[in-house]
Amino acid sequence: MSLLPFGYLNTVVSIEVPEEGEKFRAIATGFLVGFSSGEKNEKGEDLFRIFLVTNRHVFRNKREVWIRFNKGGGSQRYGLQLLNEKGEETWSAHPNPAVDVAVIPIAVNKLQADGVEFGWIPEELMAFRERIKSLGITQGDEIYILGFPMGLAGEEKKYAIARSGIIARLDDEIIETMYSFLVDASVFPGNSGGPLVNISGEVVGINTVKVTTAEGIGFSVPINIVKPIINSIKATGKFETPSIGIRGFDKNLAGYFDFKIDKGIYVYDVLFGGSAYKAGVKEGDIIISINNIEVNTMMELKEIIYKIGSGNKCNVTIKTPLGTTKTVEVVLGKQK
């Protein structure tokens, strides 16, 4: 009996590009996720906004791709415009170009009207950072990589391929420095952008690339990266990266700076004219909390300011080099 929840394979789509004639070639994988819109239908049921998640490199420098769904005894493709009439990208990505994640909204009304087979992974089945810790997800856990390795997507219907493996390394240091974690599994071209799912059915990450210098080792981006991007799109229609205007490090990175810190974020640089600068934060201060939420890693700091959003105020509690504690109001800026 399959350990994957029923319907999971219908959340996975092949991403394709046209070739000569009427043929298409599968180049990557994507999957649909659903986040509550905050609204309900006439039956009182929650309504969702649906997004396609894949890798940034899949969309980069393309005007259009095609996504493929099953329908009855065959399949159906839909063109996905990646640039609008002004030449602007219709998809969003993490501000760090090294983070290989892209997100684009999907209008599912057309899919429903056409009777195609599709599903989406709900927010409660995404292993965000807090759930990874509470569920004890760690190295050695079994996982499945879903996708279309080597472009093997089937001729008449798409058939997502599930390959098993384990999480090889998953800790704060590798996530905060590389925005990824390691998996011991067979990852091939074509798997890019597909979901990495544990045996409990939670999506832990997004497949990216195989490590070419080692056999059977690949990188996966934590699903946590997707959450602030989607929340920003829901709120404003686009993703704007908030900035607090400091450079800092936590206890996980302190050793690289020959420095010891047990709690908080050490501020080693304050950007001139930035949000923290205007609020009076100085080099050598230690950020203890934001809006009364303890901050002990750079990842936690980023998660909190992403939730607050650019242009909004927050209360930042700091410990000064003299040992005194104070709280200042910071208006988050926008990363350029």
FIVEX-106352 format. One line per 3 residues: number of its first residue (from 1); their letters; for each residue x, y, z of C-alpha. Coordinates in Angstrom, 3 decimals, decimal comma, always signed. Layout:
N
NUM = a = X Y Z | ...
END
This chain:
336
1 = msl = +0,000 +0,000 +0,000 | +1,307 +3,452 -0,909 | +2,530 +5,701 +1,895
4 = lpf = +1,692 +8,787 -0,184 | -1,717 +10,362 +0,491 | -4,355 +9,659 -2,157
7 = gyl = -4,361 +12,328 -4,865 | -0,795 +13,540 -4,275 | +0,324 +12,635 -7,773
10 = ntv = -2,384 +14,901 -9,207 | -0,745 +17,874 -7,494 | +2,396 +17,293 -9,573
13 = vsi = +2,558 +18,684 -13,122 | +5,111 +18,409 -15,878 | +6,494 +21,704 -17,167
16 = evp = +7,116 +21,556 -20,888 | +8,355 +23,566 -23,848 | +7,350 +23,107 -27,502
19 = eeg = +9,673 +21,510 -30,026 | +9,388 +21,194 -33,793 | +5,942 +20,384 -35,087
22 = ekf = +3,373 +19,699 -32,388 | +5,709 +17,906 -30,007 | +6,543 +19,019 -26,477
25 = rai = +9,479 +18,213 -24,224 | +9,214 +17,972 -20,428 | +11,985 +20,053 -18,848
28 = atg = +11,019 +20,158 -15,192 | +8,440 +19,470 -12,509 | +6,103 +21,715 -10,559
31 = flv = +3,428 +21,186 -7,952 | +0,287 +22,991 -6,821 | -0,162 +24,334 -3,304
34 = gfs = -3,256 +25,898 -1,766 | -3,410 +28,707 +0,794 | -6,635 +29,920 +2,376
37 = sge = -7,996 +33,111 +0,824 | -9,769 +33,989 +4,059 | -13,124 +33,750 +2,293
40 = kne = -15,856 +31,107 +2,154 | -18,298 +29,969 -0,522 | -22,080 +29,838 -0,206
43 = kge = -21,791 +26,444 +1,526 | -19,507 +27,882 +4,179 | -16,460 +26,051 +2,826
46 = dlf = -13,040 +27,670 +2,832 | -11,839 +29,078 -0,478 | -8,233 +28,687 -1,518
49 = rif = -5,773 +30,495 -3,733 | -3,709 +28,069 -5,769 | -0,071 +28,538 -6,743
52 = lvt = +2,406 +26,593 -8,848 | +5,775 +26,063 -7,164 | +8,915 +25,129 -9,102
55 = nrh = +12,544 +26,244 -9,491 | +13,617 +29,723 -10,504 | +15,940 +28,379 -13,218
58 = vfr = +12,948 +26,683 -14,897 | +11,260 +30,062 -15,564 | +14,350 +32,218 -16,053
61 = nkr = +14,701 +33,811 -19,517 | +11,460 +32,268 -20,816 | +8,343 +33,997 -22,079
64 = evw = +6,083 +30,980 -21,754 | +6,000 +27,365 -20,594 | +3,274 +24,744 -20,774
67 = irf = +1,938 +22,795 -17,820 | +0,327 +19,427 -18,315 | -2,562 +17,777 -16,458
70 = nkg = -4,305 +14,449 -16,884 | -7,814 +14,417 -18,288 | -9,820 +11,242 -18,738
73 = ggs = -7,800 +8,802 -20,823 | -5,309 +11,453 -21,927 | -3,862 +14,778 -20,860
76 = qry = -4,185 +18,485 -21,581 | -1,611 +21,281 -21,719 | -2,076 +24,916 -20,777
79 = glq = +0,192 +27,784 -21,740 | +1,578 +29,732 -18,793 | +2,654 +33,280 -19,626
82 = lln = +5,766 +34,270 -17,688 | +5,854 +37,882 -18,924 | +2,967 +40,341 -19,112
85 = ekg = +2,323 +42,835 -21,900 | +4,853 +45,238 -20,323 | +7,545 +42,569 -20,327
88 = eet = +7,360 +42,199 -16,542 | +7,642 +38,795 -14,912 | +4,328 +37,311 -13,794
91 = wsa = +6,073 +35,014 -11,329 | +7,790 +35,753 -8,024 | +11,025 +34,470 -6,516
94 = hpn = +13,177 +34,828 -3,445 | +15,336 +38,006 -3,479 | +18,489 +35,921 -3,160
97 = pav = +19,208 +34,680 -6,709 | +20,897 +31,593 -5,249 | +17,556 +30,408 -3,808
100 = dva = +16,136 +28,294 -6,610 | +12,399 +28,784 -6,038 | +9,681 +30,365 -8,179
103 = vip = +5,965 +30,824 -7,465 | +3,137 +31,814 -9,821 | -0,630 +32,060 -9,206
106 = iav = -2,840 +29,567 -11,043 | -6,446 +30,274 -12,093 | -8,090 +26,932 -11,348
109 = nkl = -11,558 +27,922 -12,601 | -10,469 +27,035 -16,130 | -9,098 +23,673 -14,970
112 = qad = -12,341 +22,879 -13,147 | -14,444 +23,868 -16,159 | -12,344 +21,646 -18,441
115 = gve = -12,648 +18,662 -16,111 | -8,926 +18,039 -15,760 | -7,573 +15,966 -12,884
118 = fgw = -5,717 +18,132 -10,403 | -5,259 +18,658 -6,698 | -3,243 +20,870 -4,418
121 = ipe = -1,256 +20,431 -1,245 | -2,869 +22,404 +1,601 | -0,908 +24,605 +3,970
124 = elm = -1,380 +22,192 +6,880 | +0,567 +19,507 +4,978 | +3,595 +21,731 +4,424
127 = afr = +6,395 +21,143 +6,917 | +7,334 +24,734 +7,621 | +10,260 +25,365 +9,945
130 = eri = +8,199 +25,311 +13,134 | +6,580 +22,013 +12,109 | +9,937 +20,478 +11,222
133 = ksl = +11,013 +21,069 +14,815 | +7,731 +20,042 +16,452 | +7,444 +16,858 +14,370
136 = git = +11,095 +15,974 +14,869 | +11,852 +15,760 +11,137 | +15,591 +15,191 +10,833
139 = qgd = +18,481 +13,333 +9,175 | +17,724 +9,736 +8,316 | +13,991 +10,271 +7,763
142 = eiy = +12,568 +8,531 +4,700 | +11,328 +10,749 +1,877 | +9,918 +10,526 -1,638
145 = ilg = +11,003 +12,687 -4,566 | +8,144 +13,225 -7,009 | +8,613 +14,374 -10,577
148 = fpm = +9,610 +13,567 -14,114 | +13,288 +12,548 -14,171 | +14,961 +12,764 -17,580
151 = gla = +11,721 +14,224 -18,972 | +9,900 +10,888 -18,599 | +6,387 +12,253 -18,421
154 = gee = +4,499 +9,703 -20,528 | +3,069 +10,108 -24,002 | -0,724 +10,138 -23,634
157 = kky = -0,965 +10,795 -19,893 | +1,537 +12,228 -17,450 | +2,813 +9,761 -14,885
160 = aia = +4,740 +11,307 -11,999 | +7,567 +9,071 -10,833 | +8,148 +8,573 -7,092
163 = rsg = +11,680 +7,761 -5,975 | +12,611 +7,039 -2,364 | +15,547 +8,263 -0,298
166 = iia = +16,435 +9,819 +3,043 | +17,207 +13,261 +4,410 | +21,009 +13,398 +4,603
169 = rld = +21,461 +16,705 +6,434 | +18,878 +19,079 +7,864 | +19,962 +21,675 +10,422
172 = dei = +19,832 +25,421 +11,047 | +23,395 +26,058 +9,857 | +23,040 +24,570 +6,370
175 = iet = +19,580 +26,114 +5,894 | +20,692 +29,592 +6,966 | +23,939 +29,598 +4,973
178 = mys = +22,808 +27,718 +1,862 | +18,983 +27,997 +1,996 | +18,863 +24,264 +1,332
181 = flv = +19,386 +20,845 +2,836 | +20,831 +17,577 +1,556 | +19,000 +14,433 +0,491
184 = das = +20,393 +10,998 -0,271 | +18,283 +10,025 -3,271 | +18,487 +9,617 -7,030
187 = vfp = +17,878 +13,118 -8,396 | +17,952 +13,607 -12,165 | +17,359 +16,492 -14,575
190 = gns = +13,610 +16,837 -14,837 | +13,080 +16,380 -11,077 | +13,780 +20,096 -10,662
193 = ggp = +10,897 +21,877 -8,962 | +9,104 +18,774 -7,715 | +8,056 +18,206 -4,100
196 = lvn = +10,033 +16,259 -1,545 | +7,534 +14,454 +0,687 | +8,069 +12,470 +3,894
199 = isg = +6,254 +9,217 +4,662 | +3,690 +11,106 +6,776 | +2,635 +13,076 +3,710
202 = evv = +4,176 +16,432 +4,621 | +6,012 +18,401 +1,962 | +9,440 +19,171 +3,388
205 = gin = +11,166 +20,759 +0,412 | +11,458 +21,553 -3,286 | +13,936 +19,531 -5,351
208 = tvk = +16,681 +21,575 -6,953 | +19,889 +20,032 -8,248 | +22,015 +16,941 -7,941
211 = vtt = +25,470 +17,268 -6,395 | +27,668 +16,443 -9,381 | +30,707 +15,584 -7,257
214 = aeg = +28,881 +12,877 -5,275 | +26,656 +10,016 -6,343 | +23,077 +10,022 -5,078
217 = igf = +23,226 +13,348 -3,197 | +20,967 +16,265 -4,060 | +19,878 +19,633 -2,709
220 = svp = +16,353 +20,564 -1,672 | +15,063 +24,024 -0,741 | +12,957 +24,056 +2,459
223 = ini = +9,242 +24,556 +1,759 | +9,465 +27,338 +4,356 | +10,923 +29,614 +1,657
226 = vkp = +7,592 +29,542 -0,212 | +5,414 +30,818 +2,633 | +6,455 +34,520 +2,784
229 = iin = +6,402 +34,779 -1,004 | +2,826 +33,510 -1,197 | +1,641 +35,561 +1,798
232 = sik = +3,022 +38,706 +0,152 | +1,337 +37,890 -3,183 | -1,964 +37,314 -1,359
235 = atg = -1,685 +40,651 +0,478 | -0,279 +42,952 -2,207 | -0,358 +41,037 -5,484
238 = kfe = +3,440 +40,874 -5,595 | +6,395 +39,853 -3,449 | +8,333 +42,656 -1,804
241 = tps = +11,203 +41,663 +0,444 | +11,154 +43,548 +3,769 | +14,439 +44,789 +5,168
244 = igi = +15,361 +45,731 +8,735 | +18,597 +47,345 +7,554 | +21,264 +45,402 +9,473
247 = rgf = +23,891 +42,778 +8,858 | +24,168 +40,310 +11,689 | +24,955 +36,804 +12,787
250 = dkn = +23,635 +34,325 +15,336 | +25,229 +31,637 +17,516 | +25,371 +29,229 +14,561
253 = lag = +27,643 +31,553 +12,593 | +29,465 +33,275 +15,461 | +32,412 +30,874 +15,198
256 = yfd = +33,192 +32,133 +11,698 | +33,659 +35,611 +13,204 | +35,662 +34,344 +16,208
259 = fki = +32,883 +35,589 +18,467 | +30,671 +33,995 +21,123 | +26,953 +34,697 +21,439
262 = dkg = +24,378 +32,500 +23,160 | +21,147 +34,284 +22,276 | +19,892 +36,919 +19,893
265 = iyv = +21,335 +38,431 +16,712 | +24,610 +40,327 +16,924 | +24,537 +43,476 +14,773
268 = ydv = +27,916 +43,939 +13,087 | +26,767 +46,519 +10,533 | +23,910 +49,014 +10,342
271 = lfg = +23,050 +50,187 +6,840 | +23,285 +53,982 +6,660 | +19,841 +55,554 +6,246
274 = gsa = +18,087 +52,198 +6,650 | +15,253 +51,222 +8,959 | +17,410 +50,176 +11,929
277 = yka = +19,669 +53,232 +11,503 | +16,691 +55,586 +11,719 | +15,471 +53,801 +14,856
280 = gvk = +18,819 +54,171 +16,609 | +20,121 +50,608 +16,370 | +23,924 +50,584 +16,452
283 = egd = +26,789 +48,236 +15,671 | +27,466 +45,956 +18,624 | +23,811 +45,806 +19,690
286 = iii = +22,165 +42,417 +20,079 | +18,580 +42,012 +18,838 | +16,748 +39,958 +21,464
289 = sin = +13,171 +40,021 +20,204 | +10,819 +41,530 +17,625 | +7,247 +42,228 +18,712
292 = nie = +7,972 +40,239 +21,898 | +8,969 +37,150 +19,872 | +12,440 +35,856 +20,761
295 = vnt = +14,943 +35,912 +17,913 | +17,894 +33,543 +18,148 | +18,720 +32,753 +14,517
298 = mme = +18,903 +34,761 +11,320 | +16,241 +32,466 +9,851 | +13,872 +33,365 +12,697
301 = lke = +14,553 +37,070 +12,150 | +13,771 +36,771 +8,449 | +10,586 +34,794 +9,107
304 = iiy = +9,316 +37,414 +11,545 | +9,987 +40,427 +9,323 | +8,504 +38,598 +6,313
307 = kig = +5,286 +38,168 +8,310 | +5,268 +41,848 +9,280 | +5,975 +43,089 +5,753
310 = sgn = +7,715 +46,138 +4,301 | +6,290 +49,512 +5,305 | +4,943 +48,202 +8,616
313 = kcn = +6,113 +48,994 +12,145 | +7,570 +46,567 +14,676 | +9,035 +46,827 +18,176
316 = vti = +12,638 +45,654 +18,330 | +14,173 +44,908 +21,725 | +17,953 +45,175 +21,836
319 = ktp = +20,729 +44,708 +24,351 | +23,443 +47,351 +24,063 | +27,202 +46,778 +24,538
322 = lgt = +26,797 +48,386 +27,994 | +24,354 +45,662 +29,018 | +21,258 +47,841 +29,048
325 = tkt = +18,055 +46,768 +27,297 | +15,752 +49,010 +25,300 | +12,945 +48,720 +22,759
328 = vev = +12,814 +50,836 +19,611 | +10,175 +51,153 +16,910 | +11,391 +50,176 +13,454
331 = vlg = +9,541 +50,760 +10,181 | +10,624 +47,957 +7,882 | +11,992 +49,011 +4,526
334 = kqk = +11,987 +47,245 +1,181 | +15,027 +45,375 -0,063 | +16,169 +46,735 -3,398
END
